[in-house]
Amino acid sequence: MTKQQTLQANSVQELAAYLIDPDIKIEHEANIIDRLHEVFSELAIVSGFDGEEGWKHDVQTSSGMAIGVNEAARCLLDYRRTGQFFRGLYAAIREAKRLFPKETIKVLYAGCGPYAPFLTLIAPQFLPGEVVFSLIEINGESLEIAKALVAEFGLQDYLQDTFLADATLLQVPAAKDYHILFTETMDTALEREPMVPILLNLLPQLRPNVLVLPRNVTIEGVFFSHSELPNGIDILWELTSTIPGHSIGTVMDMAEALETYLDLEEKDGIFHELQCELPPQEYRDFFALYTTVEVWEGIFLYKNESDITDLRVRDLKDLPPCDYINFEYLLGEELELLFGVS
């Protein structure tokens, strides 16, 4: 490793180490991630806001869309998301070391993007031989940039393998050897991006006691009345908003739905469906989906804390007479938690 590489690697390692603190102040977290982004974007020649035209395009997987190079790079600047996933994976590796004390911990990282931040930031917090990563990435340019960053930081000892592949279809060599499956390939309400299809493909290949991050994603349905939102729905995006609305409870629990779907003998492409009674008429003016991500034990992303937990809100002014709201999540090219009434 050259002197310049050593300085860069040490800088990234030292900055990332601050993110381990669960009590880090939000403004401090954002400042650190901004500085890390400066290093990454300079070396990778992609900041998320510029670059080649092709870097803007998403890639269709067998089910759902994989985001393009630019958007994947920009994800690092989703501060709370980066911090919580960093702390979650760091804690999971420590737990895996406790469960498998004589083994090198192997992490399967699906959808790494051009920065592969949860290798490049976390690997240096452990000694070589303690943990290794295998990267899965569908976008060839993202994978090449990620491999170049690993080399630039001198982290080759932490990189076991790379797969240029669709993670919703890949058959992983020696899959039972992995201790951790990590993927953050999701958008709010599990729309668009292929986390669910990736897990459905990879989990049956891995050891039964593999540690999975995130541990769960839940989606809650909440109705609101005009009287609660006299000035419109914008207030719901404020982190300080405490308007309770009328919750109909969890309308999708990813972990439960995964277990149920994987146990089916015949799979028909309906990953999840649910019917709920509608609330009283006075609450049927607006409907919101709240997404919560359980990254790891005690480590959560709540509504509006991240791009992947932004609200989905719909005005129900044209709602016909009905008694039930029906939810359906279909596996296919477009992923969305659909709902209708009956």
C-alpha positions, 0 to 999 in steps of 0.5 A: 500500500502506498503512503497516500493509500495508507493515509486515505484508509486510516482517515476512513477507518478513523471517521467510520469508528465514530459511527459505532457510538449509538448515542452519536449526535445527529449533526455529528453523524451527518458531518462524518458521513459528509466527509466520508462521501467527499473521500469516496466521491473523489476516488470513485469519480462518482458523487451521486450528482454527476458522472456518466449518463448511463450511471443514472439508469436503474437496472431491471432485475427478475423482480424489482428494480436495482438502482443506478450507479448515481443513486446508489452512491447518493444513498450514503448521504441518507445519514440516519440510514447509513449510521443505523445500518453501519451500527447494525452490521457492526453489532451483527459481526460481533454477535457472529464472532461470539456464536462462531468463535473459531471461524472467520465471519463471512458476510454476503453483501447483496447490492453493494453499489459503487462505494460498498460502504458496509465493507469499506467502512466496517471491514477496517474496524476488524482485523484481517482474518476476523471477517471477509465479505462477498459482494453481489452487484447487478450493475457492472460499473458499480461493481468495478468501482467498488473493487477499485475502492477496496484496492485503493484502501488496501482492503483486499484481505477482507474481500473474499469474492465478487459476483456480477449477478442478479441477486434475485437469481444467483446461485451462491457457491458454498452458500452454507459457509456464510454467517451473515446476509446483508442487504439494504436494497429497499425503498419505503413500503418495500416498493420498487427495489428487490429486497423481498425477491433477494431474500426469497432467493438467497435465504433457502441457500444459506445456513438455517441460523444465518444472521440477516440484516435488516431483521425485519421491515413492518408497514403500518396502515393509518387513517386520518380525518380532515379535522386532524389535518386541517392544513393538509397532509404536509405535517405528516412528514415532520419528524415532530408530528404526533397526530395519532390518526386511526391505526389499523395495525401492521398490514405487512410484516416482512419476516412473517411473510417470508417465513409463510411464503417459503413454507408454501409448497406451491408459490403463486407469486402473491407474496402477501395479502391481507384484508382489514376492516375500515375505520369509522367513516370520519377517519376515511379522508387520508390513508398513510403507510408507515415503514419501520426497519428493524436493522438489528436488535435495538437498532431501528429506522422509524417513519421519516427518519430516512428515504426508505421510511418516508411516508406513503400518503393518499387522499381518499376523497373519491373513496366509494362506499366500502367496508374493507381495505385489501392489501396485496404484494405481488412478485414481478417486475414492479414491486408495490404494496397495492391496496384497494377497497371492497 
